[in-house]
Amino acid sequence: MYAEVCDTALHKASALTISTNWCNKASQYIIIGWNEYVRKAHIEAPHAYITWRDFGKPRHGSVRDLIKITCLRFKYALRQCQAIEETTPVYA
């Protein structure tokens, strides 16, 4: 019983003092030009995917063309931002 009380007390104390929110370092990575170039394509791509999925994931037709185009737009915009980032000098 003593061990259970100690474990519970220690668990509660650690939960209150130690942050349990794990941080993904990739989510903190800032891409230069995201809001200007990529945001719109990033919003459109999941909507196109959901539409494509709801239509039964067709391999041909207008729904397939929609997902293909939106995905390509997103990838192209992201590559442009990465190219801008590579050419931008970093100041310390």
N, CA, C and O atoms as a GROMACS GRO file, in nm:
protein
  368
    1MET      N    1   0.082  -0.118   0.000
    1MET     CA    2   0.000   0.000   0.000
    1MET      C    3   0.088   0.125   0.000
    1MET      O    4   0.060   0.222  -0.070
    2TYR      N    5   0.195   0.121   0.080
    2TYR     CA    6   0.287   0.235   0.087
    2TYR      C    7   0.349   0.262  -0.051
    2TYR      O    8   0.359   0.377  -0.094
    3ALA      N    9   0.389   0.158  -0.120
    3ALA     CA   10   0.450   0.172  -0.252
    3ALA      C   11   0.350   0.232  -0.351
    3ALA      O   12   0.387   0.314  -0.434
    4GLU      N   13   0.225   0.191  -0.342
    4GLU     CA   14   0.123   0.244  -0.433
    4GLU      C   15   0.099   0.392  -0.407
    4GLU      O   16   0.083   0.470  -0.501
    5VAL      N   17   0.095   0.432  -0.280
    5VAL     CA   18   0.076   0.573  -0.246
    5VAL      C   19   0.194   0.656  -0.295
    5VAL      O   20   0.175   0.765  -0.350
    6CYS      N   21   0.314   0.607  -0.275
    6CYS     CA   22   0.434   0.678  -0.321
    6CYS      C   23   0.436   0.690  -0.473
    6CYS      O   24   0.466   0.796  -0.527
    7ASP      N   25   0.406   0.581  -0.541
    7ASP     CA   26   0.404   0.584  -0.687
    7ASP      C   27   0.302   0.685  -0.739
    7ASP      O   28   0.330   0.761  -0.832
    8THR      N   29   0.185   0.686  -0.680
    8THR     CA   30   0.080   0.778  -0.722
    8THR      C   31   0.122   0.922  -0.697
    8THR      O   32   0.104   1.008  -0.783
    9ALA      N   33   0.178   0.949  -0.579
    9ALA     CA   34   0.221   1.084  -0.545
    9ALA      C   35   0.334   1.129  -0.638
    9ALA      O   36   0.332   1.243  -0.686
   10LEU      N   37   0.430   1.044  -0.663
   10LEU     CA   38   0.541   1.079  -0.752
   10LEU      C   39   0.493   1.100  -0.895
   10LEU      O   40   0.540   1.190  -0.964
   11HIS      N   41   0.401   1.016  -0.939
   11HIS     CA   42   0.348   1.028  -1.074
   11HIS      C   43   0.274   1.161  -1.091
   11HIS      O   44   0.292   1.230  -1.192
   12LYS      N   45   0.190   1.198  -0.994
   12LYS     CA   46   0.116   1.324  -1.001
   12LYS      C   47   0.211   1.444  -0.995
   12LYS      O   48   0.193   1.541  -1.068
   13ALA      N   49   0.311   1.436  -0.908
   13ALA     CA   50   0.407   1.545  -0.895
   13ALA      C   51   0.486   1.563  -1.024
   13ALA      O   52   0.508   1.676  -1.068
   14SER      N   53   0.529   1.455  -1.084
   14SER     CA   54   0.605   1.466  -1.208
   14SER      C   55   0.517   1.517  -1.322
   14SER      O   56   0.564   1.592  -1.408
   15ALA      N   57   0.391   1.477  -1.324
   15ALA     CA   58   0.300   1.523  -1.429
   15ALA      C   59   0.275   1.672  -1.418
   15ALA      O   60   0.256   1.739  -1.520
   16LEU      N   61   0.275   1.725  -1.296
   16LEU     CA   62   0.252   1.868  -1.277
   16LEU      C   63   0.376   1.952  -1.308
   16LEU      O   64   0.363   2.067  -1.350
   17THR      N   65   0.493   1.896  -1.289
   17THR     CA   66   0.616   1.975  -1.305
   17THR      C   67   0.685   1.956  -1.440
   17THR      O   68   0.750   2.048  -1.489
   18ILE      N   69   0.671   1.840  -1.498
   18ILE     CA   70   0.740   1.811  -1.623
   18ILE      C   71   0.639   1.819  -1.737
   18ILE      O   72   0.532   1.758  -1.731
   19SER      N   73   0.674   1.894  -1.839
   19SER     CA   74   0.586   1.907  -1.954
   19SER      C   75   0.583   1.776  -2.030
   19SER      O   76   0.687   1.718  -2.061
   20THR      N   77   0.463   1.730  -2.061
   20THR     CA   78   0.449   1.606  -2.136
   20THR      C   79   0.425   1.632  -2.284
   20THR      O   80   0.408   1.538  -2.362
   21ASN      N   81   0.425   1.758  -2.323
   21ASN     CA   82   0.407   1.790  -2.465
   21ASN      C   83   0.540   1.772  -2.536
   21ASN      O   84   0.633   1.851  -2.519
   22TRP      N   85   0.547   1.669  -2.615
   22TRP     CA   86   0.669   1.644  -2.691
   22TRP      C   87   0.670   1.736  -2.811
   22TRP      O   88   0.568   1.758  -2.876
   23CYS      N   89   0.784   1.789  -2.839
   23CYS     CA   90   0.797   1.886  -2.947
   23CYS      C   91   0.863   1.819  -3.067
   23CYS      O   92   0.970   1.759  -3.056
   24ASN      N   93   0.799   1.831  -3.180
   24ASN     CA   94   0.856   1.781  -3.303
   24ASN      C   95   0.940   1.893  -3.365
   24ASN      O   96   0.886   1.997  -3.403
   25LYS      N   97   1.069   1.872  -3.376
   25LYS     CA   98   1.157   1.977  -3.427
   25LYS      C   99   1.123   2.014  -3.570
   25LYS      O  100   1.146   2.128  -3.611
   26ALA      N  101   1.070   1.921  -3.648
   26ALA     CA  102   1.034   1.951  -3.785
   26ALA      C  103   0.917   2.049  -3.790
   26ALA      O  104   0.906   2.127  -3.885
   27SER      N  105   0.829   2.046  -3.689
   27SER     CA  106   0.715   2.137  -3.689
   27SER      C  107   0.758   2.279  -3.657
   27SER      O  108   0.683   2.373  -3.684
   28GLN      N  109   0.875   2.298  -3.600
   28GLN     CA  110   0.924   2.432  -3.568
   28GLN      C  111   1.009   2.490  -3.679
   28GLN      O  112   1.056   2.603  -3.668
   29TYR      N  113   1.030   2.416  -3.785
   29TYR     CA  114   1.111   2.461  -3.896
   29TYR      C  115   1.034   2.562  -3.978
   29TYR      O  116   0.922   2.535  -4.022
   30ILE      N  117   1.092   2.678  -3.999
   30ILE     CA  118   1.026   2.786  -4.071
   30ILE      C  119   1.071   2.784  -4.216
   30ILE      O  120   1.190   2.783  -4.246
   31ILE      N  121   0.974   2.785  -4.306
   31ILE     CA  122   1.003   2.787  -4.449
   31ILE      C  123   0.975   2.927  -4.499
   31ILE      O  124   0.863   2.977  -4.488
   32ILE      N  125   1.077   2.990  -4.554
   32ILE     CA  126   1.063   3.125  -4.605
   32ILE      C  127   0.969   3.125  -4.725
   32ILE      O  128   0.988   3.048  -4.818
   33GLY      N  129   0.867   3.213  -4.722
   33GLY     CA  130   0.773   3.224  -4.830
   33GLY      C  131   0.653   3.132  -4.821
   33GLY      O  132   0.573   3.125  -4.914
   34TRP      N  133   0.640   3.060  -4.709
   34TRP     CA  134   0.528   2.966  -4.695
   34TRP      C  135   0.394   3.037  -4.712
   34TRP      O  136   0.311   2.993  -4.791
   35ASN      N  137   0.374   3.146  -4.640
   35ASN     CA  138   0.244   3.215  -4.644
   35ASN      C  139   0.214   3.272  -4.782
   35ASN      O  140   0.098   3.276  -4.824
   36GLU      N  141   0.316   3.316  -4.854
   36GLU     CA  142   0.295   3.376  -4.984
   36GLU      C  143   0.268   3.273  -5.094
   36GLU      O  144   0.181   3.294  -5.178
   37TYR      N  145   0.341   3.165  -5.092
   37TYR     CA  146   0.339   3.073  -5.205
   37TYR      C  147   0.273   2.937  -5.176
   37TYR      O  148   0.206   2.882  -5.263
   38VAL      N  149   0.291   2.885  -5.058
   38VAL     CA  150   0.255   2.745  -5.032
   38VAL      C  151   0.122   2.730  -4.960
   38VAL      O  152   0.054   2.629  -4.978
   39ARG      N  153   0.084   2.825  -4.879
   39ARG     CA  154  -0.033   2.809  -4.792
   39ARG      C  155  -0.160   2.772  -4.870
   39ARG      O  156  -0.231   2.679  -4.831
   40LYS      N  157  -0.189   2.842  -4.978
   40LYS     CA  158  -0.311   2.815  -5.054
   40LYS      C  159  -0.310   2.673  -5.110
   40LYS      O  160  -0.410   2.602  -5.103
   41ALA      N  161  -0.196   2.632  -5.166
   41ALA     CA  162  -0.185   2.496  -5.221
   41ALA      C  163  -0.194   2.392  -5.110
   41ALA      O  164  -0.247   2.283  -5.132
   42HIS      N  165  -0.142   2.424  -4.991
   42HIS     CA  166  -0.145   2.333  -4.878
   42HIS      C  167  -0.288   2.314  -4.828
   42HIS      O  168  -0.322   2.208  -4.776
   43ILE      N  169  -0.372   2.416  -4.843
   43ILE     CA  170  -0.512   2.405  -4.803
   43ILE      C  171  -0.592   2.329  -4.908
   43ILE      O  172  -0.680   2.250  -4.873
   44GLU      N  173  -0.562   2.350  -5.036
   44GLU     CA  174  -0.638   2.286  -5.143
   44GLU      C  175  -0.610   2.136  -5.155
   44GLU      O  176  -0.701   2.059  -5.185
   45ALA      N  177  -0.487   2.095  -5.131
   45ALA     CA  178  -0.449   1.955  -5.152
   45ALA      C  179  -0.528   1.857  -5.065
   45ALA      O  180  -0.576   1.757  -5.119
   46PRO      N  181  -0.545   1.880  -4.936
   46PRO     CA  182  -0.624   1.784  -4.857
   46PRO      C  183  -0.771   1.777  -4.899
   46PRO      O  184  -0.832   1.671  -4.894
   47HIS      N  185  -0.826   1.892  -4.940
   47HIS     CA  186  -0.965   1.892  -4.986
   47HIS      C  187  -0.979   1.808  -5.113
   47HIS      O  188  -1.075   1.733  -5.128
   48ALA      N  189  -0.884   1.821  -5.203
   48ALA     CA  190  -0.886   1.742  -5.325
   48ALA      C  191  -0.870   1.593  -5.293
   48ALA      O  192  -0.933   1.508  -5.355
   49TYR      N  193  -0.784   1.563  -5.195
   49TYR     CA  194  -0.765   1.423  -5.156
   49TYR      C  195  -0.894   1.364  -5.100
   49TYR      O  196  -0.930   1.251  -5.134
   50ILE      N  197  -0.964   1.439  -5.016
   50ILE     CA  198  -1.088   1.390  -4.957
   50ILE      C  199  -1.193   1.366  -5.066
   50ILE      O  200  -1.265   1.266  -5.064
   51THR      N  201  -1.201   1.459  -5.161
   51THR     CA  202  -1.294   1.441  -5.273
   51THR      C  203  -1.259   1.317  -5.352
   51THR      O  204  -1.347   1.237  -5.385
   52TRP      N  205  -1.132   1.299  -5.383
   52TRP     CA  206  -1.084   1.182  -5.458
   52TRP      C  207  -1.116   1.053  -5.383
   52TRP      O  208  -1.161   0.955  -5.442
   53ARG      N  209  -1.093   1.053  -5.253
   53ARG     CA  210  -1.120   0.935  -5.172
   53ARG      C  211  -1.269   0.905  -5.167
   53ARG      O  212  -1.310   0.789  -5.176
   54ASP      N  213  -1.352   1.010  -5.154
   54ASP     CA  214  -1.497   0.990  -5.149
   54ASP      C  215  -1.553   0.936  -5.281
   54ASP      O  216  -1.657   0.870  -5.282
   55PHE      N  217  -1.485   0.964  -5.391
   55PHE     CA  218  -1.529   0.912  -5.520
   55PHE      C  219  -1.474   0.772  -5.547
   55PHE      O  220  -1.493   0.719  -5.657
   56GLY      N  221  -1.408   0.712  -5.450
   56GLY     CA  222  -1.361   0.575  -5.465
   56GLY      C  223  -1.221   0.564  -5.522
   56GLY      O  224  -1.186   0.459  -5.578
   57LYS      N  225  -1.141   0.668  -5.511
   57LYS     CA  226  -1.002   0.672  -5.558
   57LYS      C  227  -0.989   0.631  -5.705
   57LYS      O  228  -0.919   0.535  -5.738
   58PRO      N  229  -1.056   0.704  -5.794
   58PRO     CA  230  -1.048   0.669  -5.936
   58PRO      C  231  -0.908   0.693  -5.993
   58PRO      O  232  -0.836   0.782  -5.948
   59ARG      N  233  -0.871   0.613  -6.090
   59ARG     CA  234  -0.739   0.626  -6.152
   59ARG      C  235  -0.741   0.713  -6.276
   59ARG      O  236  -0.636   0.751  -6.328
   60HIS      N  237  -0.861   0.746  -6.325
   60HIS     CA  238  -0.876   0.830  -6.444
   60HIS      C  239  -0.993   0.924  -6.421
   60HIS      O  240  -1.079   0.898  -6.337
   61GLY      N  241  -0.995   1.032  -6.496
   61GLY     CA  242  -1.109   1.122  -6.491
   61GLY      C  243  -1.077   1.255  -6.426
   61GLY      O  244  -0.963   1.283  -6.388
   62SER      N  245  -1.181   1.337  -6.414
   62SER     CA  246  -1.162   1.474  -6.366
   62SER      C  247  -1.124   1.479  -6.218
   62SER      O  248  -1.049   1.567  -6.177
   63VAL      N  249  -1.176   1.387  -6.138
   63VAL     CA  250  -1.143   1.386  -5.995
   63VAL      C  251  -0.996   1.350  -5.977
   63VAL      O  252  -0.928   1.408  -5.893
   64ARG      N  253  -0.948   1.255  -6.054
   64ARG     CA  254  -0.806   1.217  -6.048
   64ARG      C  255  -0.719   1.332  -6.095
   64ARG      O  256  -0.613   1.358  -6.037
   65ASP      N  257  -0.762   1.402  -6.200
   65ASP     CA  258  -0.686   1.516  -6.249
   65ASP      C  259  -0.680   1.627  -6.144
   65ASP      O  260  -0.578   1.695  -6.130
   66LEU      N  261  -0.790   1.645  -6.070
   66LEU     CA  262  -0.793   1.747  -5.966
   66LEU      C  263  -0.690   1.720  -5.858
   66LEU      O  264  -0.614   1.809  -5.821
   67ILE      N  265  -0.686   1.597  -5.808
   67ILE     CA  266  -0.589   1.566  -5.702
   67ILE      C  267  -0.446   1.573  -5.755
   67ILE      O  268  -0.355   1.617  -5.685
   68LYS      N  269  -0.428   1.530  -5.878
   68LYS     CA  270  -0.294   1.534  -5.937
   68LYS      C  271  -0.244   1.678  -5.950
   68LYS      O  272  -0.130   1.708  -5.916
   69ILE      N  273  -0.330   1.767  -5.998
   69ILE     CA  274  -0.291   1.906  -6.018
   69ILE      C  275  -0.266   1.976  -5.885
   69ILE      O  276  -0.167   2.048  -5.870
   70THR      N  277  -0.355   1.955  -5.786
   70THR     CA  278  -0.336   2.022  -5.657
   70THR      C  279  -0.211   1.972  -5.586
   70THR      O  280  -0.140   2.050  -5.522
   71CYS      N  281  -0.184   1.843  -5.598
   71CYS     CA  282  -0.064   1.788  -5.536
   71CYS      C  283   0.062   1.842  -5.602
   71CYS      O  284   0.160   1.875  -5.535
   72LEU      N  285   0.060   1.851  -5.735
   72LEU     CA  286   0.175   1.905  -5.807
   72LEU      C  287   0.196   2.053  -5.776
   72LEU      O  288   0.310   2.098  -5.764
   73ARG      N  289   0.087   2.129  -5.763
   73ARG     CA  290   0.100   2.271  -5.726
   73ARG      C  291   0.166   2.286  -5.590
   73ARG      O  292   0.253   2.371  -5.572
   74PHE      N  293   0.123   2.204  -5.494
   74PHE     CA  294   0.181   2.211  -5.361
   74PHE      C  295   0.329   2.178  -5.364
   74PHE      O  296   0.411   2.250  -5.306
   75LYS      N  297   0.365   2.070  -5.431
   75LYS     CA  298   0.504   2.030  -5.437
   75LYS      C  299   0.591   2.133  -5.508
   75LYS      O  300   0.704   2.160  -5.467
   76TYR      N  301   0.537   2.192  -5.615
   76TYR     CA  302   0.611   2.294  -5.690
   76TYR      C  303   0.632   2.419  -5.604
   76TYR      O  304   0.742   2.475  -5.602
   77ALA      N  305   0.528   2.463  -5.534
   77ALA     CA  306   0.540   2.581  -5.449
   77ALA      C  307   0.639   2.556  -5.336
   77ALA      O  308   0.717   2.644  -5.301
   78LEU      N  309   0.636   2.438  -5.279
   78LEU     CA  310   0.729   2.404  -5.172
   78LEU      C  311   0.873   2.402  -5.224
   78LEU      O  312   0.964   2.451  -5.156
   79ARG      N  313   0.894   2.346  -5.343
   79ARG     CA  314   1.029   2.346  -5.401
   79ARG      C  315   1.078   2.488  -5.429
   79ARG      O  316   1.196   2.517  -5.410
   80GLN      N  317   0.988   2.576  -5.473
   80GLN     CA  318   1.026   2.715  -5.496
   80GLN      C  319   1.071   2.780  -5.366
   80GLN      O  320   1.172   2.850  -5.364
   81CYS      N  321   0.998   2.758  -5.260
   81CYS     CA  322   1.036   2.816  -5.131
   81CYS      C  323   1.169   2.760  -5.082
   81CYS      O  324   1.251   2.834  -5.027
   82GLN      N  325   1.191   2.633  -5.102
   82GLN     CA  326   1.319   2.574  -5.061
   82GLN      C  327   1.433   2.629  -5.145
   82GLN      O  328   1.543   2.648  -5.093
   83ALA      N  329   1.410   2.657  -5.274
   83ALA     CA  330   1.512   2.716  -5.357
   83ALA      C  331   1.542   2.859  -5.313
   83ALA      O  332   1.658   2.901  -5.312
   84ILE      N  333   1.438   2.933  -5.277
   84ILE     CA  334   1.459   3.069  -5.225
   84ILE      C  335   1.539   3.064  -5.096
   84ILE      O  336   1.628   3.147  -5.073
   85GLU      N  337   1.507   2.968  -5.012
   85GLU     CA  338   1.576   2.954  -4.884
   85GLU      C  339   1.725   2.922  -4.904
   85GLU      O  340   1.809   2.970  -4.829
   86GLU      N  341   1.756   2.841  -5.005
   86GLU     CA  342   1.896   2.805  -5.031
   86GLU      C  343   1.975   2.924  -5.082
   86GLU      O  344   2.094   2.935  -5.053
   87THR      N  345   1.911   3.013  -5.157
   87THR     CA  346   1.982   3.129  -5.213
   87THR      C  347   1.986   3.247  -5.117
   87THR      O  348   2.063   3.341  -5.138
   88THR      N  349   1.903   3.245  -5.012
   88THR     CA  350   1.901   3.355  -4.915
   88THR      C  351   2.017   3.338  -4.819
   88THR      O  352   2.033   3.231  -4.760
   89PRO      N  353   2.100   3.443  -4.801
   89PRO     CA  354   2.210   3.433  -4.707
   89PRO      C  355   2.160   3.429  -4.562
   89PRO      O  356   2.060   3.492  -4.527
   90VAL      N  357   2.230   3.353  -4.480
   90VAL     CA  358   2.194   3.341  -4.340
   90VAL      C  359   2.284   3.433  -4.260
   90VAL      O  360   2.407   3.427  -4.270
   91TYR      N  361   2.221   3.520  -4.181
   91TYR     CA  362   2.295   3.613  -4.096
   91TYR      C  363   2.287   3.566  -3.952
   91TYR      O  364   2.181   3.529  -3.903
   92ALA      N  365   2.402   3.568  -3.887
   92ALA     CA  366   2.406   3.523  -3.748
   92ALA      C  367   2.382   3.636  -3.653
   92ALA      O  368   2.383   3.616  -3.532
   0.00000   0.00000   0.00000
